[in-house]
Amino acid sequence: MQVTETLSEGLKREIKVVIRAKDMESRMTERLTEAKDKVQLKGFRPGKVPMSHMRKFYGKSIMAELVNELINEKPREILSDRGEKSATRPEIKMTEDEDEAKEILAANADFEFSMSYEVIPEFTIQDAGALELTRHVVEIDDAEVEEQVQRIAENARSYEPKDGKAESGDRVTMDYVGKIDGEPFQGGADEGANLVLGSNTFIPGFEEQLIGVKAGDATTVTVQFPEDYQADHLAGKEATFDVTVKEVAAPGELVINDELAQSLGLESADRLREVVRGQIESQYGQITRQKLKRQILDALDEQYKFDTPQSLLDVEFNNIWGQVVADLQQNDRTFEDEDTTEEEAKADYTKLAERRVRLGLVLSEIGEKANIEVTDEEMQRAMMDQIRQFPGQEQQVMEYLKNTPDAVAQLRAPIFEEKVIDHLIGLAKVTDETVSKEQLLADDEAEETEKKPAKKKAAPKKKAPAKKKADTE
C-alpha cells in the first residue's frame, strides 16, 4: 500500500492511497481459497471447484467486499500511523469511471482512493490547579422555608362551594373564550379552569373583573396584553374573554400540620420543612454549580487559543442558526425586532459556535488525559430518560437509539462534559463566598444576558387565561 500526502494546508489534509493490483489479486485469491471448501457448484464435489471457476463466479463480489473493507479500515489505520485525529469522518473519493471500476474489480488495475479530512489541532493541557474559582453560596433562612411550605399548604387548601358573590381569595371555576377583534385566538379558550381571585396568576385586570360574579353568571372581561408579552401575536393587544362561571368556592382554613404532611406522603410537618429546605438548597446549588462551570469555561476560553476545524464549526453554527431562525418564525419576529441584523446575528453566533467547538475539544482532551469515562449505567439512565419523554413511543425510540450511534453520542456528550467539569472543580482553588439569594439570582440573569449574542424578549410574569404554553408563560 502506497500512502501519499497530497494536501497539508492549515488543518486540512488529503491523502492518496494506492493498493497495487497484484496485492488486490492476492487478497482476493486468499478469500477464494478460504471459501473453496464451503461453496457448492453443480458438477463439482465440495472442495474440488477449480480456482478459475471460483474466480469467475465469485471474484467480483469478493473484490467488492474487499474494496468496502479497505475504505472502512484503512483511513483509521492511516490516521493512527500519522498520529492524527480527524475532526469528522474522512471524506472518501474513488473513481467514477465505470470501465476503470470494472478493471479494479477484475484485479487488473490498482485500487486508488483519496481521503480528505481536517485534523484536531494539537494543544498542551494547562495545569487545572492554577484555576481560581469563587463559589457563591446562599444560606437558607427559616423564613424562606416557611414561605415555601405556606405555598404548598395554599395549593393543598380545600374549597367549599358557596352561593354568594365571589370575593378576593375565592376560587372561580369557569369556561372562557378569548377574542381579538371579535375573532377567537389560538390557545385562548379553556373549560373548567380554576382561578383563585387575588393570586395574580392571570394577566393584569382579568381577576379584578370577576369580583362579584356568582355561579351561572356569564360576563365579558376586557384586558390589555402587556407590551412585553411573550406571545408576539398577543403583545400589546386588547382582548375580550367571554366567561361562563360554573362555580364559586370559598377557601378552607390554611393549616400547616402533620395531617397536611401525611397527605403529601411525609410523616410530619417537621419532615415537610426538612424536605422543602433540601429542595431549596438543591435549586440554589444548581445555580451555584452553573456559575462555577461558567467561570471554568471562561477561564479555558482565555487559556486556549487555536484554530478550530471548519467542519465542526459549520455543524455547530448550523445547529445554532437553525434554532434561532425557528424561534423567530415561531414568534413571528424579525432580526430587526431583536435590535440586530441578520449579518450581525450571524457574526455573533459564529463566535459562539467557535467558542463551543474549541471548548468542546479542550474538555474532550482533558477528559481523555484524566481517563474520565461515561459508565454503562450512566448511559442506560440517560437513554431511559430520553425514552420517557415519548410516552407511547418507547419501543420506537429504543430502536432508534439502538440503530443510531450519533444519537447515543449526543446523550453521552453532556454526561462526559459534566464529569470533566467536576474533575476540574476538584483540582481548582475554590473560595466560598456567601451571597444573598437576590445577588445569586440577579448575577445569574445578568451573566445569561451577556452570553446571548442577540437580544431576547423577557417573558411576562403573569399568565393569560389560555391553555397553550406559548400563550400562557
Secondary structure by P-SEA (a helix, b strand, c coil): cccccccccccbbbbbbbbcaaaaaaaaaaaaaaacccccccccccccccaaaaaaccaaaaaaaaaaaaaacaaaaaaaaacccccccbbbbccccaaaaaaaaaccbbbbbbbbbbccbbbbbcccccbbbbbbbbbbcaaaaaaaaaaaaaaabbbbbbcccccccbbbbbccccccccccccccccccccccccccccccccccccccccccccbbbbbbccccccccccccbbbbbbccccbbbbbccccccaaaaaaaccccaaaaaaaaaaaaaaaaaaaaaaaaaaaaaaaaaaaccccccaaaaaaaaaaaaaaaaaaaaaaccccccccccaaaaaaaaaaaaaaaaaaaaaaaaaaaaacccccaaaaaaaaaaaaaacccaaaaaaaaaaacaaaaaaaaaaaaaaaaaaaaaaacbbbbbbbcaaaaaaaaaaaaaaaccbbbbbbbccccccccccccc
